[in-house]
């Protein structure tokens, strides 16, 4: 299992570079730069990071093909692959409605859009001429004049079981938000395999998971409730089941979130429920849980930040503390338990 993290979208460009250099010096495997129409351009930032580092893997996560045409994603990935000989990953997903409305993009069928985008990017990267009319974009005899020197992995961010099957069918892997238990990873692995073409290599699983290393978990759980309430409320019924969450409980949480009923959310979102989608605790305890995810088949953990906790949690420092704890546990117990 590889260890990575996603940066905060509000960081200045210079901070991104220093963060990447510190992570590479520490031996961290990869970092992800978010793609949102209202935040700094990730292809500019990743190009600068690739020029300022030599080894650390780089991921774009995630680009919305309804906002950024797949031709632009493919040409950006090809340029990035020129700078970094391996470890370049492009994640595709449905972005925020706020970002789409800012540029006048309409909401479209996400599954059709995602399938078309994956196929278009892979075809362009392979040197093919692509013409395509998809729900969110069109390509007319598009062709890259310079191809990436090596394959660029394309992953799909999945929020429901249909998108999981799509990722298994056409993408190199899947990005899932909030997978924090071995049962969730095992269930995702099974559904990916169900849609995988015969002879294709196994699809990779990247878990974008909120991890909070702290000596004060009670405060962390209390701070997380609003954020995690929204996360669980947005889960599809199928994905909620993968996380081991009862449908009636999820429905009650959705109602509490819609009503902004803080007392009800506090009663529903117990520590045990939050632990289904978040990893909270002291560094060694968090590392132990991560190793169990690895044993269940997780290919990469991407520790994601929580803006609600930015005022009191130094995310960059916490990532390094967690990485050290994980490295220590691996030396003591081996790569999987």
N, C-alpha and C positions, 0 to 999 in steps of 0.2 A: 504493500500500500504506500502510495506517495502522499506527502503532507504538503498542503498549500493553504493559501488564505486569499480572501478577497479584500481589496482595499476600500477605504471609505470614499464615496464619490465626491465628498466635499474637500478633499485634500488638494493643496496646490501642486502644480506639476513638479516643482523642485522637491517637494516632500515625497512624491511618488518615487523619484529616482533614488533618494537616500534610503527610503524604506526597502526598495528592491536590492540595493547594494548591501544593506545590513542583513537582509534575509539570505542572500547568496553567500555572504561570508559565514553565516551560521550553519549553512548546509541545508536550508529549507529547499524543497524540491521545486516549487512553482508558486506563482502568484497570478491572480486574476484581476483584470481591470474591467469595471462595469461599462456597459454601453447604454447610455440614456441620452435622448436628444437634448436634454437640458443640462448635461454635465460635460466636462472636458472630453474631447474626442479620444477614444481608447486606442485607435490605430496610431495617432500621433504619439501618445504616451508610451505605448508598447514599443514603437520604433526607437524612441529615446532610451527606454530601458534596455532594449536589445543591444544598443550601441554602448551603453554604460556598464554592461555586465557580460559574462561569458558563458555561464552554465545554466542559470535558473530558468525553468520552464515558464512560458508565458501563455496565458489564456485570455481570450476576449469573452466576457460573460455578463449578460448575453446580448447578442445583436438581434434586433427585431427586423425581419425582412419586409414588414409592412412600412418601416421607417427608412431603413437602409437597403437599397436595392442589392440583391445577391451579387450582381456584377461588381459593385463597389466593395462588398465583403470579400469576394474572391481576389480582387486585385490588391486589396490591403493585406490579406493573408499571404499572398505570394511575395509581396515586398518584405513582410516580416520574416518569412521563411528564408529569404536571402540573407537576413542579418543573424538569424539563429538557426543553426543547422538541425536542431531537433527540439522537441518539446513545445511546438506551437499548436495550440488548440483553439478552435472557434466554436463558441457555444451560441446556438440559436434559440430564441424563445419569443413569446408574446410579451412585448414591453408594456409599459404603463399606458393607460388611456390618456393620461395627462400629456405624455410625450407625443402621442399620436395626434391629439387635438391641436397641439402647438404648431404642427406643420400641416394640418389639414388632412391627415391620413385617416381613412375610415376603418372601423372595426370589420374584420373579415373572418371567414371560416379559418380558424387557427390550424386545424389539421391539414387541410388542403394547402394552405399557404406554406406550412412547415415542410411538408413532403416535397412540394415543388422547389422550395429554396434549397433544401439539402441536395436534391438531384442536380439542380442548376450549378451550385457551387462545386460539387464534385466533378461534374462534366467540364466546367470551365478550367478547373485546376488540372484536369487530364489533357487539356489542349483541344477540346471539342468546340465546335461552333454551336451555339445554343440559341434557339428561338423558342419562346414559351410565353403563353398568356396564362398567368396565374391570378388568383383572386386579388392579390395585393400588388402585383408587379408584372411588367412585361419585359421580354428580352427579344431583340430582333437581330439575328445573326451576330450575337455577341461572342467575342473571342479574345482571350488574353494574348497580348503580344509577347509577354515574358511569363513563362510558367514557373511555379515554385520548384526549387531544386529537389524537393522531397515531398512526400504526401503531407497534407495538413489535415489533422483529424477534425471532423465536424460532429459535434454533440448536440443533442436536442434537450432543452429544458422541459421536463414533463410534470404536469400538475394533475393528470388524470391517467387512468389505465389505458385509454385509447391512445394517448400520446406516448405512453410507454411502449405499446406494441409498435407504433410508428417508428420510434427510435430504434427498436430492435430490428425492424425491417430494412431501413434505409441509412441509418446513421452509424457512426463509429461508437456511439455510446450515449449515455443519458446523464443529465444533471437533475438531481432531485433536491428539493428544499426541505430541510428539517428531518432527514433520516437519522435517527439517533439510537435505534435499537437493532440488534442482530436480526430479529424477526422481520423488520421492515426491509433490511438489505436482502435477506433471503427471498422475501416475496417479490421484490423488484427484480432480482436475478431470474426468478422463475418466469415472470411475465415477459422479460426481455427475450428469454430463450424461446418462448412460445412463438414470437414473431420473427425469429432470426432465420434468414435463408440457409439452406443446407450448405455446409462447407465454409460458411463465413466464420471468421474468428469471433470469439465471445465479445459481446458489447460491453464496453467499460461503464462502470458506475462511479460517478462523481457526486458526493453528498455535500451540498452547501448547507452546513449545519452551524447553528449558533452555539458557540462554546463560551462559557463564562468561568474562568478560573478565579476563585476568590476564597478568602478565609472567612467570608461572611455570606454563606449561601442564602440565609433567610432574607437578607436585604436584596440579593440578586433575584430570588424568586418573586418578591413583591414588585420589584422594578420591571420584571419581564411580563407581568400578567396582561397588561393592555396589548403589548406587541404580540404575545403568543396567542391571545384571544383572537386577534385579527388573522393570524396565520392559520389557526385551526378552523376558524369560520370560513376561510377561503378554500379549504380542502374539499375536493370532490368526495362523494361518498366512498368510491372505490379506494381512493388514496387514504382516506381516514381509516378504512379497514386495514390497509397495509401497515399503518402506524399503530394498530391495536386499539383504536378509539371507537367506542360504542356509538352507533348512529344517533341514538336518542341524546347522548351527551353532546355530540357535535351540534345537533339541532338546538339544544338548550344554549350552548355557547354562542351560536349564531344569533339567537334572539337577544341574548344579553349584550352582545357587541352592537347590534343594531339599535338597541335602546340606550346604549352607553350606561348600562347598569353596573356600576363598579362593584357594589356589594354582591350582586349575583355572580359576576365574573370571579370574584375572590373565592366564593363558595365552590364554584364549579372547577376552577383551575387550581386544583391541588398540586402539590409538588410532584406527586406520582403522575398526574396527567401531563404536566409541563415536561417531565422527564421523557415522555414519548417522543418529543420533537426537539429537545434542547439537552445539551450536556452541561451540567452545573456542578461545581464542587472545587475542592482543593486540586492543585495540579496533578498529583499522583493519581487521585481518583478519576479525574477526567482522562488521563492517559490510559488507565485501565479500561475504561469504557470504549475508548477509541480502538484499542487492540482487539476487543471483542467484535467491533464492526469489521475490522480487517479479517478476522477469522471467519466471518459470515460471508465474505466475498467482496468487500468494498475495495475499489481500485485506487480511489483518491478521496481524501478528506479535504474540503475547502472550508476553512473556518471563516465564517462571515461575521461582519460587525453588526452591532445594533445601535442605531443612532440615538435611541432613547437612553442608552447607558453611556454615551460619549462624555457626559459631564463628569463622571466619576470613575470611569474605567479607561485606562490607557491601552487601547487595543493593540498597538504595535508592540508594546512591552509584554502584554499578555500572550501574544502569539509566540514570542521568543521563550517565555517561561514555559508555555505548554510544549513547545518543540523540545526543550531541554528535558522536561519530565518524560515525554514520550521516548526520547532517545535513551534515557536512563532505564526506563522500563523494558525497552527492547534488549538492551545489554544484559539486563538481569534475567529476563524471561524468554528471550527469543522473539522473532518477528510476529508470531501469532500465538494466541492462547485459546 
